[in-house]
């Protein structure tokens, strides 16, 4: 098993994150830290305090996707685990993922239970779902942990902040797309895995405590976050969604885009939103080439894919998007809208 941790100016997170790796009861793993051109002393900190860790020091910030690719190139494990640097993993986290990979040979990936770092009974993420209109549904978000989220279950994909991928699946599907730079690259990978028939399983006993987007909030403006999220969701949709499902869900998709524009205009990031959509249109020739490769190698039918998608989420999503116009002084976060 190989754990890849991407770090960018996150020295203040590394003590807790890497110490948690030392406390893992499962010991047959390697830890690879990929530093994304930090200038806060992160590289020397790892060398001085965690000499057992394999360190890859990049010269500049190449983004979350490309940095993980650099780590994957040197990873030796049969299970590749991605972990955010702003986390603290439970001591049994890797053990539970290892057991799941042994007990569920049909699964290509595994989602952890991510709880908020400072509210450890409240859920950050229990995997995610996708609708035929391209909405992303983060399971459990902001709910109290409890029996509902204590059962092993299939999900569409795993959040890349604490995800495990079987190497054989990655060799079949491919790894992260570097053109995403950051955010939604995990959705893209999971979508391609589903198109090729690889299941993802949520493992509730594999627990990680997460400071939600702590690095992103500190170093990236809200408009910059909006740009990448709104550009990359189009990348996912164009690359992966079968044409028939696009046509079926076209009214919901158009309404969603309208609601999103209203949401981000009210939040003060309308310029970033429209720039993201324009840039996705400019990259349409490249996206269509990628789409051709993805679609010609898929193994599931439209009906099979639709059976693992989420349904009935349009109205709640629409209400959330339009809430920006109804709540004075709103200061939203760029979660998956």
N, C-alpha and C positions, 0 to 999 in steps of 0.2 A: 504494500500500500504506500502511495506517495501523497503527501499533503503539500499543496502549493499555496503559499500566502503571498499576495502582492502587497507591497508597501510603497506609499508615496508620502513622505514627510509625516510619517506616523510613529515616530520614535516613542511618543507618549503612550501609545497603545501596546507597544511590543512586549513590555515586561509581562503584562497580564496574558497576552495572547500566547506568547512562546512558553511561558511557565506552565500554562495549561497543557501544552504538548508534552512537557516533561512529566506531567502527572497522569498521563493516559495509562490505564491498566493494560490495554493492548499495546504491545511493544514492537511488533513486526511492521514498522513503518519508517519512512524517511520524511524529514521536513525540509522543504525547499522554500527559501524566502527570495522573492524576486523584487529587488528595489528599483523603483521607477525613477531614477535620477534624483533622489532626495537630496536636499541641502540642509537638513536639520540634524545631521550626525547619525542617522539611522544605520548606515552601513557599518560604521565603527562600533556602534552600540551592539549590533549583532555579533560582530567579530569578537568583541571583548567579553560579552556576557553569555553568549550562546554559541560557543565554538563548534559544537556538534552539528550545527545546522549548515546545510549546503546553501551558500549565498551566491546569488547571481546579481551583480551590480550593473544595471544598465546606465548609460550615460545621460539619458533624457527620459522624460515621461512619454512612453509610447502608448499609454492607455491600458485599461484593465485587460482587454482581450489579448493584445499582443504580448503583454507581460506574462500572462498565463501560458501563452503559447511557448514563450521562452523557457518557462519552467517545465512544461510538458515535454519539451525536447530533451530534457535531461532526466526526467522521471523514469524510474525503473519498475514501479509497482504495477500489479495487475488491476488495481483499483486506483483511480486518480481522484483525489479529493481536493476541492477548492474551498478555501476558508478566507473570509475577510480578516484584515488585521485588527479591526475594531471589535473583536469578539473575545469571549472566554468560553472555551469548550468544557462541558462536563467531563469528568475523568473517565466515564464509560462511553464517551461519544464514538471514538473509533472502534471500540469493541462492538458496539451495537451495529455500526455500519458493516463491520466485517462479518458478523453473524448474519445480517440481512443478505449480504452478497452470497453467503453460503447456502442459506435457506431458500432464497428466491432466485434460482438460476435463470428463470425466464426474464428477469428484470435487467434492463441495461443501465439504470440509474436509480439513485435513492435520495429522497429529500429528508433533511433534518427538521426537527422542531426548533424553530428559532424564537426565543423569548427575548423581550426587551431587557437590556442590561440592568437598568435601574428599577424596573418593575417586573420582577421575575415570575410573576404569576400571570402576566399579560402577554399575548401572542403577537409576535412580529410576523412570522410566516410559517405555514405548514405545507409548503408546496403551492403551486398555482394551477389554475385552469385557464383555458382559452375558449372563446366563443367563435362561432362561424363569422361573426361581424368583426372579429379581431380584438375584442375586449380582453384584457388580462385581469383575472380574478385571483387576488392573493388570498389564499384560504386562511381563515382565522384572524386576519389582521385586526388588531385592537380588541379582540375578545379575551375574556378571562380563560386561562387554561382550565381544562376539566375533562370529564368523560368523553365529550364530543371529539376532542382532539387527542384521545389516548388509544386510538385504534389504528392498526396498520391498514392502509387503504391505497388504492391506485390513485395517482394524480397525473395531470398532464406533464408537469415538469417540476424540477427542483430549483429553488433560488440559488444562484451562483455564489452567494455568500457563505453557504455551508452545504455543498452538494458533493455526491460521490458518483463517479461514472466508471463503468466497467471498461477496461481498455479495449476489449474485443468490440464493444459497441462503438467506441471512438474510432477504431480502425475501420469500421464499416461506414460510419456516418461522417466522420471528420470532427474537428475540434471547433473552437470558437472562431468567429469571423473577425479579423482584425479591423475591418472597415467600420465596425460599430464603435470603436474606441472605448466607450463605456456605456453601460445600461442596455438592457434587453438582449444582450448577447446570449444570456442563459435561455431566454425564451426561444430565440432562433435555433439554438442547438437542440433544445427539447422538441421543438416542432419537427425538425428534420428526423430526430430519433423516432417520433411517433409515426411519421410518414413511412419509415422503414420497418415499423412493427416492433420497436423496442419499448417495453413498458417502463414506467417510473413508479416507484413505491415510496409512500411516506412512512417513515420509521419514527414513531412518537417517542421512543426511548433514546433516540440519538439527539441529545439536547445541546444547544449552543445559545449563549447569551450574547446579544448583539446591540451595539449602539447604532441605531438605525441611521445609515448614511452620514455618519459622523465626519468622515473625511470629506465627503462631497459638500456638506453644509459649510465646513470650515474654509475650504479652498476654492469652491466654485460658486459663482453668483447664482441666484435663482433663475435668471434668464439663461445662463449657460446650461443649467440642469434641464430647463424646459427645452432648449434647443436639441440636446442629445436624445432626450426621452421621446420627443415628438417626431424627430427625424427617424429614429431607430425603430419605432413601432411601425412606421411605413415600410422600412426595410424588411421587417419580419413578415408583414402582410403580403407584400408583393412577391417575396421569395418563396413563400411556403403555402399560402392558402390556395387550394384547388379552385379552378375557375367556376365550377358549378356552385360551390359554396359561396364564392364571392357574389354571384348573381342572385342567389337566394336571399342573402343577407344585405344586399345593396341598400335598401331603404334605411335599415338600422345603422349601417356604416356611415351613410351621408348625414343622418341625424346626429350620430356620435361626433363626426368631424365638426358639425355646426356647434354642438354643445361645447366641444373642446375649445373652439375659437372664442366663444363667449366667456368661458372660464378663464382662459389665460389673458384675454383682453382686460377683464375686470381685475385680475391679479397683477397687472402691470407688465406682463411679458408677452404681449401680443406680437411685438416685433420679432422676438425669438421664435414664437410659434410659427409665424408665416415664413420666416427664413428657413425653418426646419422643413416645412412642406415644400417650399420652392427648391431647396437643395435635394430633397428626395426625388422630385421630378427631374432635376438635372441629371441625377444618377440613374435614371430609369433604364437607359441602355445596358449599363453594367448589371443592374438588378435583374433585368429580363434574361440576361445570359446566365446569371446564377440560378434564376428560377427554372430555366430549361434543364439545367443539370440536376436540380433538386427533384423536379417533377418526373423526369424520365427514369429516375432510380427508385421511386417510391414503390412500396409493396402493398399498401393498404388501399382499399377502395374509398370513395367518398363517403359511403354509408358507414364503413368501419371507422373512419376518422371522425365523422360526426357523432358516432356513438360514444366517444371518449371526450367530447367537448361539453362545455357547460351550456345550459339552457335556462331561460327565464331571468337573465341578469340585465336585460336591457333597461327596464324601468329604474332599478336602483342606480345604475350607472348614470342614466340621464338626470336623475334627481341630484346626484352628487355634482355633476358638471354644472348644472344650473344653480346650485347652491351659492356659487360665487356672486350671483346677482341678487341674492336674497338676504345675505348676511352682511350688514355694514361693517367696514373695517376688516374684512377677511384677510388673513395672512396665510394662504395655503402652502402646503408642502408639495413638492413634485413627487408624489407617489405614483403608482401606475394608475392613471385616471381611467 
